[in-house]
Amino acid sequence: MTTIYNTLTRQKEPFTPIDPENVRMYVCGMTVYDYCHLGHARVMVVFDMIARWLRECGYPLTYVRNITDIDDKIIARAAENGETIGELTERFIQAMHEDADALGVLRPDIEPKATENIPQMIAMIETLIQNGKAYPAANGDVYYAVREFAAYGQLSGKSLDDLRAGERVEVDGFKRDPLDFVLWKAAKAGEPAWESPWGNGRPGWHIECSAMSENLFGDTFDIHGGGADLQFPHHENEIAQSVGATGHTCGHHHAQTHHGQSIASHVKYWLHNGFIRVDGEKMSKSLGNFFTIREVLKQYDPEVVRFFILRAHYRSPLNYSDAHLDDAKGALTRLYTTLKNTPAAEFDLSENANDYTRRFYAAMNDDFGTVEAVAVLFELAGEVNKTNDAHLAGCLKALGGIIGLLQRDPIEFLQGGAVSDGLSNEEIEDLIVRRKQARADKNWAESDRIRDLLNEHKIILEDNAGGTTWRRG
């Protein structure tokens, strides 16, 4: 039985899907106006791991991750670049797919775009107005009336009074209440716009996920995920919109928030991954301490980056530094070295195949505990190193495969790695042949010179009875 930490109820709960034959997971995806950064990488890898595990447990899963392809930043960037919004977003959707593919992230089943779901958003806004949860303002915008949704604040643990106390002086005089948020924005000159009952305009950000998830999944579904930064206000607003429009909830009958309100959500389990920190600070564009996936992949093999993300628990903060990535590289290298030295035999994987599989499955079933699962991989590698048991090596490879690791040819991994200014594989092989000849000629000075040159480029040689093998250090 898998247990999941539900942000909404603030506790671990057994995972019991609404319909076991149709498990539905929706994850908030990227706003495509720039290259993805490491924070995006974490969302992609974490929910890829969760999707893989649910499928390993036998659940028929539909995984949706949306694409935000219209918003203020996209409009501004396209104008700055002198290109159309479509040209900008298509380029960065392609780049996002390339980055995700490199990280071993399987494509979601469905990737809906905001611009393709405008009619659904307009329909939901109309319903919210009919239900007394939203109102058109004199400026052509439409706002959600937050005080009309009694459970507002349940996901983030904030009360309306706390939120109101924290509000700055409200500059938008068209809102009835400073906490109200925009559902529809009236068109500005030169911006893309769609026709609506309230005049030409475009949707606010929050409404898109409510409309797209309802369109694809209906009024209720199992899992909604995203980064911790989306918990408030984005996901809080989604609940208000979706429940406000349909009235349907997943019936958390016995749960109450700490403000005494009964919980009302259209989603049964809310999952949020932790932040990435750089030098103790949250990674963010405003602090200028963010790294794109592409920048990191110039230095590190993509599987090292995936491993770095998965060896931390998905809800914990993840501390980024070259030292941490170097450590991840060394650790993953140890696992691949085990598989190089003891080639894996076919292994028929099941939960109760042996003690290692039992403990790996138990770790993953406990709120996707990849920290403990990875620890099992290292214990197993230690046993393989002692016994040279090809069957256990097969077990190691198979368990790694569940979370998208250890599926490459070990020699290819050990000799690979992203090296932009180093020696190519062919140059390294050539130097090894020349060193072998120098040793045969007893030209020790030349042999040492070549080894020193390889050391400078962090190429580690391993001389053994079968000849010389190498890997990048």
C-alpha positions in Angstrom: 0.0 0.0 0.0 1.4 3.4 -1.0 1.1 6.3 1.4 1.3 9.9 0.2 1.9 13.1 2.2 -1.2 15.2 1.3 -0.4 19.0 1.6 -4.1 19.6 2.0 -4.5 17.5 5.2 -0.9 17.9 6.3 -0.5 14.2 6.9 0.4 10.9 5.2 -2.6 9.0 3.8 -3.0 5.7 2.2 -3.3 6.1 -1.6 -6.8 5.0 -2.5 -7.8 6.3 -6.0 -11.2 7.6 -6.8 -11.4 5.0 -9.6 -8.6 2.4 -9.4 -9.1 1.7 -13.1 -8.5 5.4 -14.0 -5.9 7.2 -11.9 -5.6 10.8 -12.8 -2.6 13.1 -12.1 -2.3 16.8 -13.1 0.9 18.7 -12.6 1.5 22.4 -13.2 4.0 22.7 -16.0 6.2 25.5 -17.5 5.5 29.0 -18.7 7.4 28.8 -22.0 9.3 32.1 -22.5 12.8 31.0 -21.6 15.0 27.9 -21.0 14.0 25.6 -18.1 16.0 26.0 -15.0 16.9 23.5 -12.2 13.7 24.2 -10.4 11.8 23.0 -13.4 14.1 20.0 -13.7 13.1 19.0 -10.2 9.4 19.2 -10.9 9.9 17.2 -14.1 12.1 14.5 -12.5 10.0 14.2 -9.3 6.7 13.7 -11.0 8.2 11.5 -13.6 9.4 9.3 -10.7 6.0 9.4 -9.1 4.3 8.5 -12.4 6.8 5.6 -12.9 6.1 4.3 -9.3 2.3 4.4 -9.6 2.6 2.5 -12.9 5.0 0.0 -11.2 2.3 -0.5 -8.6 -0.1 -1.5 -11.4 -2.2 1.6 -11.5 -3.5 2.7 -15.0 -2.3 6.3 -14.8 -3.1 9.3 -17.0 -0.5 12.0 -16.4 -1.2 15.5 -17.6 1.3 18.4 -17.4 0.1 21.6 -18.9 2.0 24.3 -20.8 1.3 28.0 -20.1 1.8 29.6 -23.5 0.2 33.0 -22.9 1.0 35.4 -20.1 2.6 38.8 -19.4 6.2 37.5 -19.5 5.6 35.7 -22.8 4.0 38.8 -24.4 6.9 41.0 -23.2 9.7 38.6 -24.3 8.2 38.1 -27.8 7.9 41.9 -28.2 11.5 42.3 -27.0 12.7 39.7 -29.5 10.6 41.0 -32.3 8.9 37.7 -32.9 5.4 36.3 -32.7 4.2 34.7 -29.4 3.7 31.4 -31.3 7.3 31.5 -32.6 8.7 32.1 -29.1 6.6 29.5 -27.3 7.1 26.8 -29.9 10.9 27.3 -29.6 10.9 27.0 -25.9 8.4 24.0 -25.9 10.9 22.2 -28.1 13.8 23.2 -25.8 11.8 22.0 -22.7 11.2 18.6 -24.4 14.9 18.3 -25.2 15.9 19.0 -21.6 13.3 16.6 -20.2 14.4 13.9 -22.7 18.0 14.3 -21.6 17.0 13.9 -17.9 15.2 10.6 -18.7 11.8 12.2 -18.1 9.1 10.3 -19.9 6.6 12.5 -21.8 3.3 13.1 -20.0 0.3 11.4 -21.6 -1.3 14.8 -22.4 0.3 18.3 -22.5 -2.6 20.8 -22.9 -1.7 24.4 -23.9 -3.6 27.3 -22.4 -4.2 28.9 -25.8 -6.0 25.8 -27.0 -8.5 25.8 -24.0 -9.8 29.4 -24.0 -13.5 28.4 -24.6 -13.3 26.1 -21.5 -11.9 28.9 -19.4 -14.6 31.4 -20.6 -17.3 28.8 -19.8 -16.0 28.2 -16.3 -15.8 32.0 -15.6 -19.5 32.3 -16.8 -20.4 29.5 -14.3 -18.6 31.2 -11.5 -20.4 34.5 -12.2 -23.8 32.6 -12.2 -22.8 30.9 -8.9 -22.1 34.3 -7.2 -18.4 33.5 -6.9 -17.1 36.0 -9.5 -18.1 39.4 -10.9 -17.3 41.5 -14.0 -15.7 44.9 -13.1 -16.1 48.3 -14.7 -12.6 48.0 -16.3 -13.5 44.9 -18.4 -11.7 42.5 -16.0 -13.5 39.7 -14.2 -12.5 38.9 -10.6 -13.1 35.9 -8.2 -14.8 37.0 -5.0 -12.6 35.3 -2.5 -14.9 35.9 0.5 -17.6 34.0 -1.3 -15.6 30.8 -0.9 -15.6 29.8 2.8 -12.8 27.3 2.6 -10.3 29.8 1.1 -6.8 29.4 2.7 -7.2 25.7 3.6 -4.3 24.5 1.4 -1.8 27.1 2.5 -3.0 27.3 6.1 -3.8 31.0 5.8 -7.0 32.6 7.1 -8.7 35.3 5.2 -8.2 37.7 8.1 -4.4 36.9 8.2 -4.3 37.4 4.4 -6.2 40.7 4.6 -3.8 41.9 7.4 -0.9 41.2 5.2 -2.2 43.0 2.1 -0.6 46.2 1.0 -2.6 49.3 0.1 -4.8 48.2 -2.8 -4.0 50.0 -6.0 -6.7 48.3 -8.1 -9.9 50.2 -7.3 -12.0 47.8 -9.5 -11.9 44.9 -7.0 -14.5 44.6 -4.3 -11.9 43.2 -2.0 -8.0 43.4 -2.1 -7.8 39.6 -2.0 -9.9 39.1 -5.1 -7.9 37.8 -8.1 -8.3 38.2 -11.8 -10.0 35.5 -13.9 -10.2 37.5 -17.2 -8.1 40.5 -18.2 -9.4 43.1 -20.6 -7.4 43.5 -23.7 -4.6 46.1 -23.9 -3.6 47.6 -27.2 -1.2 45.4 -29.3 -1.7 42.3 -27.0 -3.3 39.0 -28.2 -7.0 38.8 -27.2 -10.0 36.5 -27.5 -13.6 37.4 -27.7 -15.7 36.9 -24.5 -19.0 38.0 -23.0 -17.0 40.7 -21.1 -15.2 42.1 -24.2 -12.0 41.1 -25.8 -9.3 39.9 -23.4 -7.3 36.9 -22.2 -7.5 34.6 -19.2 -5.8 35.1 -15.9 -3.1 32.5 -15.0 -5.0 30.7 -12.3 -8.1 29.8 -14.3 -6.2 27.8 -17.0 -5.4 24.8 -14.7 -9.0 24.6 -13.3 -10.5 24.7 -16.8 -8.0 22.3 -18.4 -8.1 19.7 -15.5 -11.9 19.7 -15.6 -12.0 19.4 -19.4 -9.7 16.3 -19.2 -10.6 14.7 -15.9 -14.0 15.9 -14.9 -15.0 17.6 -11.6 -12.7 15.5 -9.3 -9.4 13.7 -9.7 -6.7 12.0 -7.7 -3.4 13.9 -7.6 -2.5 17.5 -8.3 1.2 18.3 -8.1 3.7 21.2 -8.5 6.5 23.1 -6.8 6.0 24.4 -3.3 5.9 27.9 -4.7 2.6 27.1 -6.3 0.8 26.2 -3.1 -0.2 29.8 -2.6 -1.8 31.5 -4.4 -2.0 29.4 -7.5 -3.3 26.1 -6.1 -5.4 27.8 -3.4 -7.1 29.7 -6.2 -7.5 26.6 -8.3 -9.5 25.0 -5.5 -11.7 28.1 -5.1 -12.4 28.2 -8.9 -13.0 24.4 -9.4 -15.1 23.8 -6.3 -16.8 27.2 -6.8 -17.8 26.3 -10.4 -18.9 22.7 -9.9 -19.6 22.3 -6.2 -18.0 18.9 -6.3 -15.3 17.8 -3.8 -13.5 14.6 -3.0 -15.2 14.4 0.3 -12.5 14.8 2.9 -15.4 14.4 5.3 -13.5 14.0 8.6 -10.7 16.5 7.9 -10.7 20.1 9.1 -8.2 22.9 8.6 -6.7 24.4 11.7 -9.2 27.3 11.3 -12.0 24.8 11.9 -13.4 24.8 8.3 -14.3 21.5 6.7 -11.9 20.8 3.8 -13.4 21.2 0.3 -11.2 20.3 -2.7 -11.8 18.8 -6.1 -8.5 17.0 -5.8 -8.0 14.2 -3.3 -4.2 14.4 -2.9 -2.1 17.6 -3.2 1.7 17.0 -3.7 4.4 19.7 -3.6 8.1 19.2 -4.2 10.6 21.3 -2.2 12.6 24.3 -3.4 16.1 24.2 -4.8 18.5 26.3 -2.7 21.8 27.9 -3.8 24.1 28.9 -0.9 21.1 28.7 1.5 18.9 31.0 -0.6 15.9 29.8 -2.6 16.8 29.7 -6.3 15.0 32.4 -8.2 15.4 34.7 -11.1 15.0 37.8 -8.9 18.1 36.8 -6.9 20.0 36.0 -10.0 21.1 32.6 -8.6 19.3 30.3 -11.0 20.9 27.9 -13.4 19.3 26.6 -16.6 19.3 22.9 -17.2 21.4 23.5 -20.3 24.1 25.2 -18.3 24.3 22.4 -15.8 24.4 19.7 -18.6 27.5 21.3 -20.1 29.3 20.2 -16.9 27.5 17.1 -15.8 26.0 14.0 -17.4 22.2 14.3 -17.4 21.8 11.1 -15.4 24.1 12.6 -12.7 21.6 15.5 -12.5 18.6 13.1 -12.3 20.4 11.1 -9.6 21.2 14.3 -7.7 17.5 15.2 -7.6 16.3 11.7 -6.7 18.8 11.0 -3.9 17.0 13.8 -1.9 13.4 13.3 -0.7 11.1 15.2 -3.1 9.6 17.3 -0.3 12.9 18.4 1.2 14.9 21.5 0.1 17.6 20.5 -2.4 20.9 22.2 -2.0 22.6 22.9 -5.3 26.4 23.3 -5.6 29.1 21.9 -7.8 30.3 19.9 -4.7 27.0 18.2 -4.3 26.8 17.4 -8.0 30.4 16.1 -7.9 29.4 13.9 -5.0 26.4 12.7 -7.0 28.6 11.9 -10.0 31.0 9.9 -7.8 28.2 8.0 -6.2 26.5 7.1 -9.5 29.9 6.2 -10.9 30.3 3.6 -8.1 27.0 2.0 -9.1 27.9 1.9 -12.8 31.4 0.5 -11.9 29.7 -2.4 -10.1 27.6 -3.1 -13.2 30.7 -2.9 -15.4 32.6 -5.4 -13.3 29.7 -7.8 -12.9 27.5 -7.7 -16.0 23.8 -7.9 -15.1 21.9 -11.1 -15.8 18.1 -11.0 -16.6 16.2 -10.5 -13.4 12.5 -11.1 -12.9 11.6 -8.1 -10.7 8.8 -8.3 -8.1 8.3 -6.8 -4.7 9.1 -10.1 -2.9 11.9 -11.3 -5.1 14.5 -10.8 -2.2 15.2 -8.7 0.8 16.6 -5.9 -1.3 13.4 -5.6 -3.5 11.2 -5.8 -0.4 13.1 -2.9 1.2 13.2 -0.9 -2.0 9.4 -1.2 -2.5 8.7 -0.4 1.1 10.8 2.8 0.8 9.0 3.9 -2.4 5.6 3.1 -0.9 6.3 5.4 2.0 5.7 8.7 0.3 8.1 8.0 -2.6 11.1 7.6 -0.3 13.9 7.7 -2.9 16.5 8.5 -0.2 16.0 5.0 1.4 15.5 3.4 -2.0 18.9 4.7 -3.3 20.5 3.5 0.0 19.2 0.0 -0.9 20.8 0.3 -4.3 24.2 1.0 -2.7 23.8 -1.9 -0.2 23.0 -4.2 -3.2 26.0 -2.9 -5.1 28.2 -3.7 -2.1 26.9 -7.3 -2.1 27.5 -7.6 -5.9 31.1 -6.3 -5.5 31.7 -9.0 -2.9 30.0 -11.9 -4.7 30.2 -11.0 -8.4 26.6 -12.4 -8.6 25.2 -11.6 -12.0 21.7 -12.3 -10.7 22.0 -9.6 -8.0 23.6 -7.3 -10.6 20.4 -7.8 -12.6 18.4 -6.9 -9.5 20.4 -3.7 -9.1 19.8 -2.7 -12.7 16.1 -3.5 -12.5 15.5 -1.6 -9.3 17.4 1.4 -10.7 15.2 1.2 -13.8 12.1 1.7 -11.7 13.2 5.3 -11.0 14.9 5.9 -14.4 18.5 5.1 -13.4 21.3 2.6 -14.4 19.8 1.6 -17.8 22.8 2.7 -19.9 25.8 0.6 -21.0 28.2 1.0 -17.9 31.3 1.5 -20.1 29.4 4.2 -22.1 28.5 6.0 -18.9 31.9 5.7 -17.3 33.7 6.9 -20.5 31.0 9.6 -21.3 30.1 12.7 -19.5 29.8 16.2 -20.7 33.3 17.6 -21.4 33.3 20.7 -23.6 37.0 21.5 -23.5 38.5 18.1 -22.7 39.8 15.2 -24.7 37.4 13.3 -27.0 36.9 9.5 -26.5 38.9 8.9 -29.6 41.9 11.0 -28.4 41.8 9.2 -25.1 41.9 5.8 -26.8 44.7 6.9 -29.0 46.7 8.1 -25.9 46.2 4.8 -24.2 47.5 2.9 -27.3 50.5 5.2 -27.4 51.1 4.7 -23.6 50.9 0.9 -24.1 53.5 1.1 -26.9 55.8 3.3 -24.7 55.6 0.7 -21.9 56.4 -2.1 -24.3 59.4 -0.1 -25.5 60.3 0.6 -21.8 60.1 4.3 -22.6 58.9 5.1 -19.0 59.3 8.9 -19.4 56.8 8.9 -22.4 54.5 6.5 -20.5 54.5 8.8 -17.5 54.0 11.9 -19.7 50.9 10.4 -21.2 49.5 9.3 -17.8 50.1 12.8 -16.5 48.3 14.3 -19.5 45.3 12.0 -18.9 45.3 12.9 -15.2 45.2 16.6 -16.1 42.0 15.9 -18.0 40.7 13.8 -15.1 40.9 10.6 -17.0 41.3 7.6 -14.6 43.1 4.6 -16.0 42.6 1.1 -14.6 45.3 -1.4 -15.6 44.3 -5.0 -15.2 45.0 -8.4 -16.7 42.7 -7.8 -19.5 44.4 -4.5 -20.5 43.7 -0.9 -19.6 40.2 0.6 -19.1 39.4 4.2 -18.4 36.7 6.5 -17.2 36.3 10.2 -16.7 36.8 11.3 -13.1 
